[in-house]
Amino acid sequence: MHSAHTLPELPRFMQRQLEFTAHLRDPEHVPAPTDVAAERMTVYRELIYNNVEDFLANAFPVLRRISSERYWHGLVRDFFVRHRATTPFFPQLPREFLCYLEQARSASQDEFPFLHELAHYEWAELALSISDEQIDDSGLDPHGDLLQGVPVLSPLTWHCRYRFPVHHIGPDYLPEQAPDTPTQLVVYRDRNDEIGFLELNPVASQLLQRLQEQSDASGKQLLQQLAEEIRHPNPATVIAAGLQVLEDLRQRDVIRGARRLIEKQVFTTETRRCY
């Protein structure tokens, strides 16, 4: 932690700011400024901590619910002490908390083994809910043929892979070990700005990944590739089942619609993976 002793080149008023905020971050180990009344320091400490703690509790409701008072407040206080936020905006605070968990959090014996993944899942829901992106139907047919045309994903769709089934975690389910099969989820925001999630089986997950990576291929081409990869004896069965998956994704606004297939034209996209 910076102080006036480690940064002597700073103007005095900045040194005083660092001393003041250092105490607010870690009042247990950093003494309060001697020229500020103790009552005023108490107000500052409680106001700042309570505001941040309340915001994080609302942003990560499941994590808060499964945590004891001691564990939760220890987590928030450690966040105060260890992490240096890169944004002054409160809506970005959950992302800062996630960065802290991934980069600065010290593992402890009482740590949840799914801590990072659960926090990421809860953050993904929040991030999608406040995203400025919108579903735009220009250049495609919302009711277009998903087999002959090119299925177009919504920008408000995140394909997430977790070791733990994070969408089932709660006070009555606290797994100590990850299952053998990872959890594949689609977290999305629909046209009514409602957040939803869908658990995918391995084949549906592969199909969604192909949709993300091959934006110039028709639905039929993608399903034919998938049938060849899994060596299915009847590709028509894979195509029929895959069409049902595509239609379900369209109903949820994960797929916006379809655009016309343009042969021999190459497009590039950035794959959206969120974990």
Disulfide bonds with the S-S distance in Angstrom:
Cys160-Cys274 1.96
